[in-house]
């Protein structure tokens, strides 16, 4: 089942993007990576995703600015914020804007994969 599920990773930091992509691919997910908000929006025009990871701090658009734009394209897309720049205000705002979760970098791969599995299971079995 997992090999049919597609995840979008949006992060401007190449090492993190590639590491997260590798963790998800090893777990059997199809992964497409975007290095900016602008590229993520272009990618979403051509692909359907089951879940997205979104960084808060990016040079072209912040994650909080991008989140509603992602939901304009796919209102049901579950988005996990993954950030090294956490604050209570940004966490509240992310949830208010429709993020499914808010996780702090670095995150243990097992914790990350468990949360992905939980969210995807909720999506398919509401």
N, C-alpha and C positions, 0 to 999 in steps of 0.2 A: 504494500500500500504506500509506504513512504516514498518509494522511487517515482511515484506519479505526482507527488506534491512538489510544488514549485515555490521557492522562497527568494525574495528580492532583498539583497543586502545593500544598504545605502550608507556609505561612510567614505569620507575623503582621505582617511589614513590608510595607505596601501597595505601595510603589514597587518593591521587589524582586519581589514576587509578580506584579505587572502586567508588569514587564519580562521576567521569565522566561516568563510566559504568552505574551507577544507573540513572543518568539524562537521558542518551540515552535510556536505557531500559524502563523507565517510559514514554518516548515519543513514544515507540512502536518499537524501532529498536532492532535487534538481535546484541548482543555485545560479542566479544571475546577479551580477554585481554592478553597482553604479557608484561612480566616484564623486558624484555631485547631485544636488537636487534637480538641476536641469536635465542631466542625463537620465535620472530616475523617471522623470515625467515623460521623456521620450520613449523609454523602454516600456513604460506602462501603457502606452498607446498601442503597442503591438503584442503584449503578452498579458495573460491572466495569472495572478499569483494567489497562493493560498495563505501567505503570510509575508510580512516585511519586517526587517530590522532597520531602524532609523537612528542615525546619530543626531545629536542636538546641535553640535557646533560644526558648521561647514562654511566654507568661504562664500559660496554664491547665495545660499538661502539657509536659514536655520531650520532645524527639524520641526520646531513649533510652527513655522510658517509653511513648511512643506506638508505637514500632516493633513490639514484640511484639503489641500490640492490633491493629495493621494485619494482621499475619500470622495472627492468630486468625480474622479475617474472610476473608483470602485468603492462604493459606500460600505460594503461588507468586509473589506480587507482588514484583517487583524494586524495591528502594527505594534511592535515591541520597540520602545525607546531603549537604546543601549548607549550610555553616556559615561564619560569620565568627569563631566562637569555637572554633577547633580546638585539640585537645590530643592527645597520643599516647594517653592513657588513654581519651578519648572515642572516638577512632578504633578502638582495640582493642575496646572495648565494643560499638560499632556493628556491627563485622564479626562479633563473637561472637553478637550478637542477630539476624544475618541480613541486614544491609545489603549491597548489591551493590557500593557504592562510597562514597567519602567525599571530597567535593570542597570546596575552600576558596573562599569569596566574596572578592572578585569572581572570576568565571571567564569566560574568553573564550567568546563564543557558539559559535565553531567547535569548540572543545575540548568544550564541553558537548554539542553536537549529535552530535559523533563518538562520545562515550561512550554517549549515548542509543541511537544506531544500533547500536553494538556489543552492548549489553545486549539490545536487542529482537531482534537477529539471533540471539543465543545462545538466547533464549527460544523462538524459532520453529524453530531448527535445532540442537537440543542435541547 
